[in-house]
Amino acid sequence: MPTERQVSLFRNGRNQALRIPREFELEGSTAIIRKEGDQLIIEAVQEHKLAKLLKSWRSTEEDFSKINDPELKPGEIF
Protein backbone atom coordinates (compact mmCIF):
# COMPACT_ATOMS: atom_id res chain seq x y z
CA MET A 1 0.00 0.00 0.00
CA PRO A 2 1.43 3.43 -0.89
CA THR A 3 2.28 5.74 2.01
CA GLU A 4 1.68 8.97 0.12
CA ARG A 5 -0.20 10.24 -2.90
CA GLN A 6 -0.76 13.66 -4.45
CA VAL A 7 -4.41 14.81 -4.34
CA SER A 8 -6.29 17.87 -5.56
CA LEU A 9 -7.84 20.40 -3.21
CA PHE A 10 -11.21 21.96 -4.08
CA ARG A 11 -13.84 24.24 -2.56
CA ASN A 12 -17.05 22.87 -1.11
CA GLY A 13 -19.09 25.94 -0.23
CA ARG A 14 -16.93 27.94 2.19
CA ASN A 15 -14.76 24.92 3.06
CA GLN A 16 -11.63 23.59 1.43
CA ALA A 17 -11.87 19.84 0.82
CA LEU A 18 -10.06 16.89 -0.70
CA ARG A 19 -11.10 13.44 -1.83
CA ILE A 20 -9.47 10.69 0.16
CA PRO A 21 -8.26 7.93 -2.18
CA ARG A 22 -9.65 4.46 -1.51
CA GLU A 23 -6.34 3.12 -0.24
CA PHE A 24 -6.34 5.78 2.51
CA GLU A 25 -9.99 5.38 3.62
CA LEU A 26 -10.61 5.51 7.38
CA GLU A 27 -12.87 3.24 9.41
CA GLY A 28 -16.08 4.70 10.81
CA SER A 29 -17.95 7.90 10.02
CA THR A 30 -16.07 10.51 12.07
CA ALA A 31 -12.47 11.69 12.28
CA ILE A 32 -10.29 14.15 14.16
CA ILE A 33 -8.24 16.66 12.16
CA ARG A 34 -5.44 18.80 13.57
CA LYS A 35 -2.78 21.05 12.15
CA GLU A 36 0.88 20.70 13.10
CA GLY A 37 2.89 23.35 11.27
CA ASP A 38 2.18 22.86 7.55
CA GLN A 39 0.85 19.32 8.08
CA LEU A 40 -2.75 18.22 8.52
CA ILE A 41 -3.17 15.04 10.52
CA ILE A 42 -6.45 13.13 10.12
CA GLU A 43 -7.25 10.27 12.49
CA ALA A 44 -10.29 8.02 12.66
CA VAL A 45 -12.19 8.40 15.92
CA GLN A 46 -11.64 5.21 17.90
CA GLU A 47 -14.71 3.69 19.48
CA HIS A 48 -14.45 3.63 23.26
CA LYS A 49 -13.17 0.26 24.43
CA LEU A 50 -16.00 -0.18 26.95
CA ALA A 51 -18.66 0.54 24.32
CA LYS A 52 -16.99 -1.90 21.94
CA LEU A 53 -16.88 -4.57 24.67
CA LEU A 54 -20.54 -4.09 25.59
CA LYS A 55 -21.57 -4.36 21.92
CA SER A 56 -19.72 -7.68 21.68
CA TRP A 57 -21.66 -9.28 24.57
CA ARG A 58 -24.68 -11.40 23.80
CA SER A 59 -27.87 -10.54 25.63
CA THR A 60 -29.08 -12.95 28.27
CA GLU A 61 -32.59 -14.20 28.89
CA GLU A 62 -31.66 -15.23 32.43
CA ASP A 63 -34.11 -14.24 35.15
CA PHE A 64 -32.40 -12.78 38.18
CA SER A 65 -33.86 -13.29 41.64
CA LYS A 66 -35.54 -10.36 43.32
CA ILE A 67 -33.50 -8.40 45.85
CA ASN A 68 -35.10 -7.23 49.08
CA ASP A 69 -34.45 -3.50 48.84
CA PRO A 70 -36.78 -1.65 51.23
CA GLU A 71 -37.31 2.06 50.76
CA LEU A 72 -35.30 4.22 53.17
CA LYS A 73 -36.97 6.90 55.22
CA PRO A 74 -35.32 10.30 55.87
CA GLY A 75 -32.91 9.99 58.78
CA GLU A 76 -32.24 6.26 58.27
CA ILE A 77 -29.22 6.82 56.07
CA PHE A 78 -26.83 8.05 58.77
Residue, then its C-alpha position, 0 to 999 in steps of 0.5 A: m500500500p502506498t504511504e503517500r499520494q498527491v491529491s487535488l484540493f477543491r472548494n465545497g461551499r466555504n470549506q476547502a476539501l479533498r477526496i481521500p483515495r480508496e487506499f487511505e480510507l478511514e474506518g467509521s464515520t467521524a475523524i479528528i483533524r489537527k494542524e501541526g505546522d504545515q501538516l494536517i493530521i487526520e485520524a479516525v475516531q476510535e470507538h471507546k473500548l468499553a462501548k466496543l466490549l458491551k456491543s460484543w456481549r450477547s444478551t441474556e434471557e436469564d431471570f435474576s432473583k428479586i433483591n429485598d431493597p426496602e425504601l429508606k426513610p429520611g434519617e435512616i441513612f446516617 
